[in-house]
Every structure is written in structure tokens, then in C-alpha cells.
Amino acid sequence: MYYRIIYYSGSRVHLLESIEFRSFILYEGGNILENQLKHEKSSYLLMHSKNPVAWQTWSVETIKLAKMLNRPIFLSSGYSSCHWCKVMEKESFEDEEIAKILNEKFIPIKLDKDEYPDVDKTYQFYLQSTGLQGGWPLSVFLNQDLKPFYGGTYFPPEQKGEEFTSFKEVLNNVVMIFNKKRYEIDKVVRVREKFLDDFYSVPAKVETNRDKLAKIGINEFKKIMDKQYGGFRESAKFPYISSLLFLADYAEESQDVLEFLCLTANNMVSKGLYDHINGGFFRYTMDRQWLRPHFEKMLLDNALIPRFLFKMFELTEDRIYLYIGKQVIDFVISNMITDYGILNSIDADSLDGNRNLVEGYYYKVNDVVFSILAEDELKFLIEEIHVDNGLVTLKKLDFVKRVAIQPIFDKVSEKIGTSRSKPIVDNKVVTSSNYIFCTTLLDAFEATADEYYLEYAKLLYVKIGDYMLDGKELFRGSYGDKRIENQTLEDYVFYIEASLRFFEITKDKAFINISSDALVEIKRKFMRKDGLLKVGINTDFVETFDDDKPNPLLTLYYLSLKYADLMDFDISEVLERFVLDKAHSFPTGHSTVFKKV
């Protein structure tokens, strides 16, 4: 249906060209838009649907509107369980003064980064290429051609120390530059375009000796290993599972690497990254020692960390890794599964006794939850754990005692579950994450020989295909039975990865045919004119580094090596040279390209 857009300015009425919208959009007294997010299914978008900011969705129509009105676009991207997204929503996007500026001077677009990872990745890379830290909420300013010229992450309404700039000040400065010094924006755009041209250039010759490249990669990782606490760098600790798996492939050849991996794994399963009471891994810890978690739980982390733990069990035969890996899988199945697939994340925040949202409240223990324990249970618990600010960590890692303590943890978890409001689970099923978890289930089957994991992998694989596949086209995800229509490279790649793992285990050649068909779709939808593969249908951006998942492009290249005898991946020489050249520039790129095949 088509509606006419009407713009009132004083006593004059301007009729703009008809554009397809789902509701009338009125422009009155300069306050030009209404919030469109009430029509959406995303929990993240609905969270912003009552903001005074007149949020629009990412669409051709919205972009046309920016061009017609000659206004810059403010793009804000995040996801439902993101703590700092909630903070900025309350502080800045409910601020009437900020809303007035955005509605009168900008086209404000709100994006769920899990619906449009291709768009989000494009502008995250812009931030990173300017030397800024990426992350969420992503806040970026675009011209009408969708070229970024300024950005950041969290902006409070007013200045907070030296770290956080006032959002009002940022908005007013952008408006001034856009209206009076547009040439400065044009210059930023030209510099970025030159940077991208250089980035996408493919050298005539690259090093192709993978053993040599792998050794270089290991040395690069050694430069950033935290030898005291494990993990990478002496700062906040993220799992970086792709990098750990790469190193694990060479652990038997290097005692230093093996010792580092054991230190890392031990701290991951005994300290604050792991929820000892309720199960599952948190997103990251804010400290170097793995003690203070950021409390959101992501499907991706809880799909990938068990792979590393199963690998550590293979390397060390320490049953604690196998035990915790299985527990994590059971946590996901028990807490995140729906009729349509596995949900994407669990919130960091939960309601306290005063009905206020507090980060981590649900996960912190106290005397009340311990009061249900018998005296001997409490004594045993106190001997085995530390409790600091309500957070539980283990005093030492001992498989037998860890198994013995589990029934006590279960009692405490049950008490918490009946006395507190649980954190909200995101209502979104993401295709790529579900296929990654499917592959992890197959890893669990191979590590344990337990048919349960194989059967559950089959059920999940079929379920995702039922909802996300339309013929040979694979879609981004769903909200219940409503499909997310976007298509991205990562969904197809991890679909292929899961399919080929199924072939390895079942020897059913149907999985080879499925993979071949998906590869055809990849080339049809994501191949650029220069032979490189872009991240999605909404952008020309080509990504070569890992984020919270293994890089899809590099994973596809790795699969092309591993399964070369099963099917023709037909990786072009240009793409191979690009991958080998760029992967070497990012330490985590080694994790997928230079692994042992």
C-alpha cells in the first residue's frame, strides 16, 4: 500500500513523492517523523518503540526519505540482552531534548544487529578502521549514500568524565558540520573509500606455505597471551574460542602453548565466566582475573566454548572439561530451546526486590538462598567455593569434588528460580548460531559416544531447515513462525559446516548435495564483481576477522581445504590470495585459515 508523505511548514504544505510505508508519517512544525518500531517483532526494537525518538527501520523507503529531506542518518544498532544498549535507551533516547534534535535534524534508524549483521559489521569495521573501539550500542552517522563519517558506541546525554562524550554535543556538532562544512564530511568519506580500495586490493603473490604461516600465527598469539591468568591481553577477558581452537591444534608440539591453554581453560571453568549455580557461560569478564562477569549469556558463546573444552579433554584426558562441556549443552537445551529453534541470548539484567532492573541480580547468591541447605551441605560448600559480592568461584578445580558439589548447586539454583524474576530471554532464533550449536552437538557425540547428542543434532538441523529454508534459499532467522527475510553469508557457511559434519558421521551423501546447493547460492548471492564474497545482501563489505564467531569467509576457505575430496568448492585464485593475505594481518584470522586440515 502507498501513502502520501505530507510535510507541514508554517502555513505551507509540501507534497513529497509517494513512498511505501506501513503507516502515515506526518511532518509537522519541523518534528517530522513518528516512531515506527511498534510494528516490529524484535525485543530490542520493541524496547525502543515508546521512545520520543521517531525511530525508523532499515529499509529502502527510509533511505529514500533521507535523500529527499537532505538529512544525515543516525544509525543505532544493538541487541536485546545488551546492558549498555539499555543504559543508552533510558538515558539518551528517552530524553526529550535529544529526541527533538534527532527528529528535526536527522533520519534516526534503529537496527537489531542480529537481524542485519551485514549492516552492523559494515559500520563496526568503519569504527575499528578509525582506531575506535567497536561494540554495542553502535552509534554511527551516515550521509544519504550510507557512507559513515562519524561514530562511536555509548553516548550519555551529558559528558561523563573524559571517557564519554555528551550525545547532545555530538548531535549539534554533526548538524553544524553537515549544514555548514559538508566538505569535511566529503573528505572523510573519500579517505574511507581510499582505505577500502587498499584493503580490498589483492597482491599478485602471497605466502602459501601453511605450516610457515601457522608458526607465524602462533608467535603472534604468544605476544598477546596472558601468562599469569590465561586468555589474551592483560585486560577484560573474552573467550576468543576460535583463537584457542587454533592454538589447540598445535598444543602437542609446544609445551608452552599447552600450558597456556590449560591455564585458560581452568580459569574459564572455575572462575566468574562460568555460572556455577545456574549453568552456562557469561559473555566476558570485565577484569583480567576472570572474576567479574558481564552477565548476559549468548547462544554463540555457549555453543563454541564446549568445543574448546572437548578439545582440552582430548589433549589432557581431564574429565572436568568433558563434564562442564556437557553441562553447558544441557543448559542451552533446558533454558533456550523453542519449537522454532534455540533462542539467541539471555539478558544480563533482571528485576530486584524493588522491581528495578539490575545487572546480574539474578545470579548473585546470599544467605537466603543458602538457608535451604543442610548443615553438612553448607559446610562442604563453604570448603569448596569462594563467594565475593554474591559471585561464586571454585577454590580449586577437582573433578570428583566438582561432581559431588553439583546437587548442592542444583538446590541453590532451584531456590533462586522460585524466589526471583528470571532474566528475559531474547525472542529471536538466529540461523547461523543454531547451525553452530548443531555442529557442537556433533562434537559432543564424538567426544562422548552418547547417541542423545547425535539425535538432538538431527532434530535441530531438521527444525531449522523447516523454518529457515525456502527451497534452496536460507533466511536469517525467525520470531516464532515469522521469518527474518534477510540473507547473510554466515548463515549459509555454518549450514554447510553442519551438513558436512553430518556426512562425516552418517556417510549420508544427501548432506554433500545439500552443501553443494548451498555453495551455489553463496556464489549467486554474495559474490562481488572482483571475486570476493561480501557478508550479506545489504552491503559490499568483505570481512576477514573473527568476532563472536569464527569468520564465515575464512571458515568457508578452511572447509574448502578440509573437504576438497568430497566436493568442488571452486575457490577462485583471487579469493584465495585475498584470504591468505588478509588473514595474516589479523591474529585471529589464523584460527580458521591456518588450522591443520
Phi and psi in degrees as a GROMACS rama.xvg file:
@    title "Ramachandran Plot"
@    xaxis  label "Phi"
@    yaxis  label "Psi"
@TYPE xy
-117.167  137.035  TYR-2
-123.591  151.28  TYR-3
-90.1758  133.15  ARG-4
-89.5176  127.473  ILE-5
-116.011  130.76  ILE-6
-120.016  112.812  TYR-7
-91.7988  129.782  TYR-8
-137.375  100.619  SER-9
64.3164  -126.058  GLY-10
-95.5479  -1.14687  SER-11
-93.3864  148.223  ARG-12
-121.937  125.744  VAL-13
-108.409  128.399  HIS-14
-99.8357  118  LEU-15
-97.392  163.029  LEU-16
-59.2568  150.765  GLU-17
-70.4026  134.435  SER-18
-133.453  143.869  ILE-19
-72.3618  121.209  GLU-20
-135.309  161.707  PHE-21
-86.8877  -8.77101  ARG-22
-156.914  164.18  SER-23
-63.5039  140.844  PHE-24
-120.148  116.389  ILE-25
-100.722  144.255  LEU-26
-120.141  111.331  TYR-27
-137.791  128.941  GLU-28
56.6043  30.9227  GLY-29
84.3406  -16.6761  GLY-30
-89.3967  93.0058  ASN-31
-95.7964  -14.4167  ILE-32
-131.547  163.469  LEU-33
-117.055  154.985  GLU-34
-68.8075  120.356  ASN-35
-95.4151  -0.716335  GLN-36
-74.9002  -12.2931  LEU-37
-63.0413  -16.3745  LYS-38
-86.9104  -6.31272  HIS-39
-89.547  166.599  GLU-40
-103.518  -23.6293  LYS-41
-62.8718  130.521  SER-42
-58.697  -38.3946  SER-43
-65.0663  -45.1781  TYR-44
-68.5225  -40.6139  LEU-45
-64.3685  -30.2074  LEU-46
-59.1866  -28.2554  MET-47
-101.721  6.42699  HIS-48
-71.9565  -17.7123  SER-49
-107.494  8.92928  LYS-50
-63.291  147.97  ASN-51
-67.938  -14.9674  PRO-52
-66.3477  132.758  VAL-53
-84.9597  69.8146  ALA-54
-62.4366  138.045  TRP-55
-113.638  164.626  GLN-56
-96.0576  163.478  THR-57
-73.0759  111.028  TRP-58
-159.904  161.209  SER-59
-59.5931  -38.9359  VAL-60
-64.1703  -42.4824  GLU-61
-65.3899  -40.0645  THR-62
-66.6613  -38.068  ILE-63
-60.4887  -40.4407  LYS-64
-61.0023  -41.761  LEU-65
-61.2067  -39.5156  ALA-66
-68.7516  -41.8379  LYS-67
-64.3012  -39.3324  MET-68
-92.6212  -2.74377  LEU-69
55.145  52.9317  ASN-70
-124.623  148.786  ARG-71
-70.8481  156.012  PRO-72
-99.0632  132.887  ILE-73
-105.078  114.98  PHE-74
-105.232  123.811  LEU-75
-119.363  122.296  SER-76
-124.887  141.245  SER-77
-169.63  -159.153  GLY-78
-153.508  165.438  TYR-79
-67.1335  -33.6455  SER-80
-92.7636  7.99532  SER-81
-76.0038  117.172  CYS-82
-63.7429  -48.1827  HIS-83
-71.9116  -21.3507  TRP-84
-64.5167  -40.5426  CYS-85
-66.8169  -39.5083  LYS-86
-61.8098  -46.8628  VAL-87
-67.6541  -33.343  MET-88
-61.0578  -45.2366  GLU-89
-73.3564  -44.1885  LYS-90
-75.9985  -46.0889  GLU-91
-103.518  -44.031  SER-92
-83.0575  -8.94913  PHE-93
-99.5223  1.71345  GLU-94
-79.7972  120.863  ASP-95
-63.8919  -36.9676  GLU-96
-66.8442  -43.289  GLU-97
-64.4934  -41.9138  ILE-98
-60.9021  -40.0112  ALA-99
-61.7632  -43.726  LYS-100
-63.8527  -47.6489  ILE-101
-61.7109  -41.0843  LEU-102
-74.4547  -30.0955  ASN-103
-91.5891  -28.1254  GLU-104
-115.725  -12.1951  LYS-105
-131.731  169.43  PHE-106
-106.561  102.888  ILE-107
-84.9116  124.782  PRO-108
-118.286  130.189  ILE-109
-108  132.316  LYS-110
-128.961  131.994  LEU-111
-84.3597  115.454  ASP-112
-66.2122  -21.0833  LYS-113
-80.9163  -23.628  ASP-114
-75.6822  -39.5512  GLU-115
-126.007  65.3107  TYR-116
-64.3782  -26.7613  PRO-117
-64.9084  -42.8813  ASP-118
-67.5465  -46.6104  VAL-119
-60.2194  -44.417  ASP-120
-62.5023  -37.6098  LYS-121
-57.4077  -45.2664  THR-122
-88.703  -21.9614  TYR-123
-63.0704  -41.3257  GLN-124
-64.7159  -35.5094  PHE-125
-58.9098  -47.6937  TYR-126
-58.8605  -48.5818  LEU-127
-63.6317  -35.7378  GLN-128
-70.9305  -17.364  SER-129
-94.9346  3.88021  THR-130
90.4163  5.00794  GLY-131
-90.8646  158.545  LEU-132
-80.761  126.577  GLN-133
-78.3982  178.226  GLY-134
140.799  -169.556  GLY-135
-127.962  143.456  TRP-136
-69.6559  138.751  PRO-137
-85.3805  129.474  LEU-138
-128.137  110.615  SER-139
-139.151  144.07  VAL-140
-106.625  132.272  PHE-141
-123.961  150.352  LEU-142
-81.66  -178.358  ASN-143
-68.9432  -14.106  GLN-144
-93.4125  12.467  ASP-145
67.9514  22.8941  LEU-146
-90.0502  127.17  LYS-147
-75.3896  145.082  PRO-148
-133.736  -9.86998  PHE-149
-162.722  151.303  TYR-150
-172.601  179.2  GLY-151
-175.438  -156.27  GLY-152
-120.952  -100.522  THR-153
-82.9607  126.952  TYR-154
-124.18  117.561  PHE-155
-78.8755  163.737  PRO-156
-58.797  -42.2904  PRO-157
-119.529  159.598  GLU-158
-54.8449  134.745  GLN-159
-120.567  97.2338  LYS-160
60.2535  -149.492  GLY-161
-93.1392  -12.3459  GLU-162
-83.2261  -38.7286  GLU-163
-116.752  118.257  PHE-164
-81.0145  146.913  THR-165
-62.6068  127.098  SER-166
-66.0933  -37.264  PHE-167
-60.6234  -42.6869  LYS-168
-64.4581  -42.162  GLU-169
-60.2338  -48.7407  VAL-170
-59.7079  -46.0663  LEU-171
-65.6208  -38.1799  ASN-172
-66.6742  -40.6932  ASN-173
-63.7042  -42.9979  VAL-174
-60.3139  -45.0252  VAL-175
-61.079  -46.8677  MET-176
-67.0252  -40.608  ILE-177
-63.7605  -38.2676  PHE-178
-86.2331  -30.7931  ASN-179
-116.342  -21.1232  LYS-180
-134.695  49.0244  LYS-181
-58.6866  -25.8374  ARG-182
-61.5671  -29.6069  TYR-183
-68.2956  -38.8021  GLU-184
-65.0939  -44.7346  ILE-185
-59.2297  -37.3504  ASP-186
-65.877  -43.3857  LYS-187
-60.0112  -42.717  VAL-188
-64.0611  -42.5043  VAL-189
-63.6206  -41.6042  ARG-190
-62.1923  -41.5951  VAL-191
-65.9995  -41.1953  ARG-192
-62.7219  -39.0969  GLU-193
-64.8919  -40.9313  LYS-194
-60.608  -44.4606  PHE-195
-65.5347  -39.0501  LEU-196
-58.9309  -43.8214  ASP-197
-67.1795  -39.6176  ASP-198
-63.6131  -39.5905  PHE-199
-84.7737  -4.44848  TYR-200
-67.7043  141.851  SER-201
-112.234  118.484  VAL-202
-65.9453  152.856  PRO-203
-67.7486  -32.2642  ALA-204
-135.131  139.078  LYS-205
-136.48  160.947  VAL-206
-68.5305  127.514  GLU-207
-116.997  -0.427871  THR-208
-77.0655  103.478  ASN-209
-68.3688  -32.6373  ARG-210
-63.3941  -42.2878  ASP-211
-64.89  -44.2443  LYS-212
-64.5257  -38.2834  LEU-213
-62.2134  -41.866  ALA-214
-63.2024  -40.0552  LYS-215
-61.4068  -42.8053  ILE-216
-61.9467  -43.1186  GLY-217
-61.8179  -41.7056  ILE-218
-64.1834  -35.0903  ASN-219
-64.4537  -42.6959  GLU-220
-64.993  -36.6569  PHE-221
-60.9409  -26.9544  LYS-222
-69.5605  -25.0909  LYS-223
-114.082  5.02738  ILE-224
-68.8054  136.91  MET-225
-90.5743  101.509  ASP-226
-73.1692  -13.924  LYS-227
-90.6965  -40.0208  GLN-228
-121.475  -3.57903  TYR-229
82.8266  173.824  GLY-230
73.943  -173.666  GLY-231
-112.962  134.858  PHE-232
69.7686  156.553  ARG-233
-95.0182  63.1118  GLU-234
-153.774  -156.173  SER-235
-53.4281  145.266  ALA-236
-111.157  113.089  LYS-237
-99.9962  154.436  PHE-238
-64.0059  -40.6994  PRO-239
46.751  55.2736  TYR-240
-64.028  -37.1587  ILE-241
-56.7562  -41.5074  SER-242
-69.6935  -40.2635  SER-243
-65.4487  -37.2654  LEU-244
-67.9098  -36.0888  LEU-245
-61.2969  -48.3462  PHE-246
-64.1307  -34.8485  LEU-247
-62.4559  -28.915  ALA-248
-65.4704  -20.4342  ASP-249
-114.564  7.97311  TYR-250
-64.4731  -33.843  ALA-251
-69.6087  -17.5602  GLU-252
-96.5481  -6.25112  GLU-253
-143.295  112.75  SER-254
-63.8613  -35.9591  GLN-255
-60.8725  -44.4715  ASP-256
-65.0377  -43.8705  VAL-257
-61.7912  -42.9505  LEU-258
-63.755  -40.3297  GLU-259
-62.5762  -44.0922  PHE-260
-64.8095  -40.3173  LEU-261
-64.0302  -43.6079  CYS-262
-59.9966  -45.1513  LEU-263
-63.6563  -50.4188  THR-264
-61.899  -41.8581  ALA-265
-62.1558  -42.7491  ASN-266
-70.5455  -32.9259  ASN-267
-63.5607  -40.7966  MET-268
-91.8137  -10.4529  VAL-269
-112.356  -18.9281  SER-270
-102.156  -150.923  LYS-271
-80.8819  -10.9493  GLY-272
-66.4598  -30.2117  LEU-273
-98.0852  136.911  TYR-274
-87.0577  95.0505  ASP-275
-66.5196  -29.4636  HIS-276
-81.8187  -49.9453  ILE-277
-102.712  -15.5747  ASN-278
94.4196  158.959  GLY-279
87.0964  157.49  GLY-280
-99.7651  141.306  PHE-281
-77.7354  172.518  PHE-282
-67.2727  -49.605  ARG-283
-165.549  170.915  TYR-284
-110.177  147.504  THR-285
-85.2622  -1.78726  MET-286
-124.707  166.699  ASP-287
-70.8532  -27.6493  ARG-288
-87.9743  4.15768  GLN-289
68.3351  29.7917  TRP-290
-101.494  -40.9345  LEU-291
-107.149  100.415  ARG-292
-79.446  153.428  PRO-293
-89.6158  123.046  HIS-294
-84.5382  -2.1072  PHE-295
-69.1929  148.706  GLU-296
-118.371  122.023  LYS-297
-106.008  140.857  MET-298
-56.8083  -42.4409  LEU-299
-58.3673  -47.5807  LEU-300
-60.7584  -42.868  ASP-301
-79.584  -7.31512  ASN-302
-90.2437  -35.4987  ALA-303
-89.5734  -36.8693  LEU-304
-60.3748  -40.9998  ILE-305
-57.8585  -31.9043  PRO-306
-60.0773  -44.1807  ARG-307
-64.6938  -41.4714  PHE-308
-66.3347  -38.5906  LEU-309
-64.339  -37.6745  PHE-310
-65.8094  -39.2736  LYS-311
-66.3506  -35.4916  MET-312
-62.8175  -40.7872  PHE-313
-62.6786  -38.5888  GLU-314
-77.4592  -33.6997  LEU-315
-116.928  -18.7052  THR-316
62.6091  19.0634  GLU-317
-82.1219  116.521  ASP-318
-69.6442  -14.0956  ARG-319
-61.6579  -35.2582  ILE-320
-68.6412  -42.611  TYR-321
-64.1705  -41.3049  LEU-322
-62.8021  -50.0481  TYR-323
-67.8272  -38.987  ILE-324
-57.8159  -43.9496  GLY-325
-66.5161  -39.0796  LYS-326
-60.996  -39.9264  GLN-327
-64.1625  -44.1597  VAL-328
-60.9018  -43.7452  ILE-329
-62.8668  -36.696  ASP-330
-60.7842  -46.8156  PHE-331
-60.8077  -48.0013  VAL-332
-63.5167  -36.2155  ILE-333
-78.0523  -27.8505  SER-334
-116.531  -13.9944  ASN-335
-128.324  0.712201  MET-336
-83.7026  144.224  ILE-337
-134.993  178.783  THR-338
-66.1741  -15.6626  ASP-339
-109.579  -0.887105  TYR-340
134.954  -169.033  GLY-341
-97.2353  131.428  ILE-342
-70.5147  163.515  LEU-343
-83.8884  -34.2048  ASN-344
-164.675  162.622  SER-345
-120.022  136.035  ILE-346
-61.8236  150.837  ASP-347
-78.215  -29.7328  ALA-348
-96.5829  150.31  ASP-349
-149.617  163.363  SER-350
-76.908  132.021  LEU-351
-88.372  -170.719  ASP-352
-63.0773  -21.0616  GLY-353
-99.3324  12.5968  ASN-354
66.1934  28.163  ARG-355
-100.883  141.295  ASN-356
-74.7594  123.704  LEU-357
-130.082  131.407  VAL-358
-65.5595  126.557  GLU-359
78.5062  2.40281  GLY-360
-57.2138  -43.2227  TYR-361
-61.5136  -29.3467  TYR-362
-93.4991  -4.84662  TYR-363
-94.3071  129.971  LYS-364
-90.6213  160.517  VAL-365
-151.555  -176.152  ASN-366
-63.0666  -28.6722  ASP-367
-63.319  -46.5913  VAL-368
-73.3492  -25.7963  VAL-369
-79.0572  -16.6183  PHE-370
-66.6041  -16.5815  SER-371
-79.1896  -11.4009  ILE-372
-83.094  147.15  LEU-373
-69.0462  161.116  ALA-374
-59.8698  -41.5071  GLU-375
-70.1333  -34.0745  ASP-376
-65.2725  -44.6182  GLU-377
-64.4012  -40.817  LEU-378
-62.3939  -45.6664  LYS-379
-62.6589  -41.2939  PHE-380
-62.3225  -46.5294  LEU-381
-62.5893  -33.1815  ILE-382
-68.204  -24.8437  GLU-383
-105.733  -16.3383  GLU-384
-126.521  157.667  ILE-385
-103.11  145.037  HIS-386
-125.464  116.986  VAL-387
-130.501  116.024  ASP-388
55.1663  37.9412  ASN-389
83.2817  -2.12006  GLY-390
-101.427  134.496  LEU-391
-97.3234  131.066  VAL-392
-132.923  160.562  THR-393
-88.0259  141.622  LEU-394
-69.7943  -38.3644  LYS-395
-151.898  159.539  LYS-396
-98.5081  110.192  LEU-397
-137.948  118.525  ASP-398
-59.2903  -47.892  PHE-399
-61.7787  -45.6307  VAL-400
-70.0762  -33.3252  LYS-401
-65.0985  -39.0528  ARG-402
-67.5502  -40.2974  VAL-403
-65.8607  -30.7786  ALA-404
-81.7644  -15.8589  ILE-405
-58.4977  -43.6603  GLN-406
-58.8733  -31.7752  PRO-407
-70.6332  -44.0658  ILE-408
-57.8003  -39.9829  PHE-409
-62.0134  -40.1602  ASP-410
-62.9093  -44.9926  LYS-411
-64.2123  -42.0256  VAL-412
-61.091  -41.2423  SER-413
-63.669  -40.557  GLU-414
-62.7494  -44.6489  LYS-415
-60.9184  -43.6339  ILE-416
-64.4222  -27.2354  GLY-417
-95.4609  -8.5367  THR-418
-116.201  -7.74964  SER-419
-132.232  157.168  ARG-420
-78.1224  127.236  SER-421
-72.1183  150.039  LYS-422
-61.3548  151.876  PRO-423
-73.5309  139.149  ILE-424
-97.8982  132.548  VAL-425
-55.8527  143.178  ASP-426
-90.0241  14.9458  ASN-427
-110.182  136.649  LYS-428
-103.956  123.51  VAL-429
-106.133  127.428  VAL-430
-59.3641  -52.462  THR-431
-60.0654  -43.1951  SER-432
-63.8321  -37.0368  SER-433
-68.3201  -38.7061  ASN-434
-69.3138  -33.8393  TYR-435
-62.999  -43.7052  ILE-436
-65.1881  -35.2461  PHE-437
-59.0411  -44.8737  CYS-438
-64.2257  -37.2681  THR-439
-63.9582  -38.3382  THR-440
-59.7793  -37.3992  LEU-441
-69.2688  -35.4611  LEU-442
-61.6302  -41.9214  ASP-443
-63.3143  -39.1631  ALA-444
-62.2711  -43.5782  PHE-445
-69.2633  -31.8895  GLU-446
-76.4952  -28.9187  ALA-447
-116.753  -17.341  THR-448
62.5861  19.4018  ALA-449
-87.3785  115.4  ASP-450
-60.6738  -23.2518  GLU-451
-54.3118  -44.3393  TYR-452
-67.9607  -37.6074  TYR-453
-65.1616  -44.7789  LEU-454
-66.4538  -39.1361  GLU-455
-67.9801  -36.6124  TYR-456
-60.8301  -42.1217  ALA-457
-62.2548  -44.6775  LYS-458
-61.962  -43.6649  LEU-459
-67.0047  -42.3509  LEU-460
-58.6847  -45.5458  TYR-461
-67.7522  -42.0384  VAL-462
-61.769  -46.1754  LYS-463
-64.358  -41.1561  ILE-464
-60.9849  -39.0424  GLY-465
-59.9767  -38.6453  ASP-466
-97.2108  -29.0454  TYR-467
-100.775  -18.1079  MET-468
-96.8103  135.256  LEU-469
-128.262  98.6944  ASP-470
68.2124  -119.083  GLY-471
-105.327  2.0868  LYS-472
-87.4801  135.427  GLU-473
-115.213  127.019  LEU-474
-104.303  165.682  PHE-475
-66.3634  -36.2402  ARG-476
169.382  -158.92  GLY-477
-159.775  158.784  SER-478
-114.036  98.9998  TYR-479
60.7579  -125.556  GLY-480
-93.336  6.69456  ASP-481
-96.0929  117.546  LYS-482
-82.3618  144.938  ARG-483
-86.1561  117.491  ILE-484
-79.9552  -8.78715  GLU-485
-65.0886  155.766  ASN-486
-131.867  134.205  GLN-487
-132.992  157.422  THR-488
-59.937  -40.6548  LEU-489
-62.5028  -36.2458  GLU-490
-63.025  -44.5418  ASP-491
-66.6307  -41.8211  TYR-492
-64.4265  -45.9865  VAL-493
-76.3527  -19.8686  PHE-494
-65.9414  -45.0695  TYR-495
-63.4532  -45.2714  ILE-496
-57.8396  -47.3863  GLU-497
-64.3197  -40.3804  ALA-498
-62.5703  -43.8038  SER-499
-70.5243  -31.6382  LEU-500
-67.1555  -37.7481  ARG-501
-61.4599  -39.6722  PHE-502
-62.5764  -43.1232  PHE-503
-53.8368  -40.5978  GLU-504
-85.5689  -40.9206  ILE-505
-98.765  -20.3407  THR-506
63.2286  20.4411  LYS-507
-82.6916  114.779  ASP-508
-69.768  -10.5204  LYS-509
-60.1303  -30.7508  ALA-510
-70.0145  -28.0218  PHE-511
-68.5114  -43.2759  ILE-512
-63.3352  -41.7009  ASN-513
-59.6451  -45.3804  ILE-514
-64.4254  -40.3845  SER-515
-64.4671  -42.0325  SER-516
-63.9203  -40.2405  ASP-517
-65.9455  -35.2651  ALA-518
-65.7861  -38.3819  LEU-519
-60.4536  -43.0741  VAL-520
-64.9022  -38.0943  GLU-521
-58.5891  -47.0898  ILE-522
-67.8972  -33.2531  LYS-523
-73.5671  -36.5177  ARG-524
-97.3271  -30.3975  LYS-525
-119.767  -0.98999  PHE-526
-77.6447  124.33  MET-527
-82.6527  168.644  ARG-528
-62.6107  -29.1156  LYS-529
-84.7567  2.64409  ASP-530
92.5685  -2.94976  GLY-531
-86.5233  163.041  LEU-532
-107.928  123.213  LEU-533
-84.3911  163.694  LYS-534
-77.3533  -20.535  VAL-535
-169.304  -179.498  GLY-536
-80.8232  -9.88445  ILE-537
-99.3809  6.10994  ASN-538
-157.037  161.944  THR-539
-101.554  7.6037  ASP-540
-66.7967  136.464  PHE-541
-114.946  122.803  VAL-542
-106.539  139.374  GLU-543
-127.465  11.1302  THR-544
-128.544  159.174  PHE-545
-77.8098  151.073  ASP-546
-119.781  -116.938  ASP-547
-83.0395  1.09725  ASP-548
-139.29  162.65  LYS-549
-58.1832  142.083  PRO-550
-61.4527  126.779  ASN-551
-61.8019  -43.729  PRO-552
-62.5039  -45.4186  LEU-553
-70.4554  -33.812  LEU-554
-63.2799  -41.9118  THR-555
-62.2497  -40.4642  LEU-556
-63.5518  -43.285  TYR-557
-61.3288  -43.3367  TYR-558
-62.1441  -34.7228  LEU-559
-65.5039  -28.9075  SER-560
-80.5217  -44.5178  LEU-561
-67.0326  -37.2934  LYS-562
-113.38  27.5264  TYR-563
-60.0365  -28.7605  ALA-564
-82.0605  -8.9073  ASP-565
-97.9096  -35.3112  LEU-566
-155.942  159.75  MET-567
-92.1677  104.171  ASP-568
-77.7377  -22.1531  PHE-569
50.7637  50.8782  ASP-570
-74.5544  118.672  ILE-571
-66.4912  157.12  SER-572
-61.7061  -38.9113  GLU-573
-61.8015  -45.9915  VAL-574
-64.7698  -40.6747  LEU-575
-63.8181  -43.9058  GLU-576
-65.0617  -40.0571  ARG-577
-62.8531  -46.6897  PHE-578
-61.7983  -49.0356  VAL-579
-64.0127  -37.1498  LEU-580
-71.0579  -47.3861  ASP-581
-77.2929  -37.0016  LYS-582
-59.3994  -33.4775  ALA-583
-69.5866  -20.2777  HIS-584
-79.1031  -18.2295  SER-585
-119.669  120.833  PHE-586
-51.3009  -41.0407  PRO-587
-73.004  -14.9858  THR-588
-62.0515  -29.0433  GLY-589
-61.3823  -27.8177  HIS-590
-62.5846  -28.7497  SER-591
-108.771  -27.2957  THR-592
-87.7523  -38.9918  VAL-593
-107.862  16.6744  PHE-594
-64.5239  156.524  LYS-595
-68.8454  131.176  LYS-596
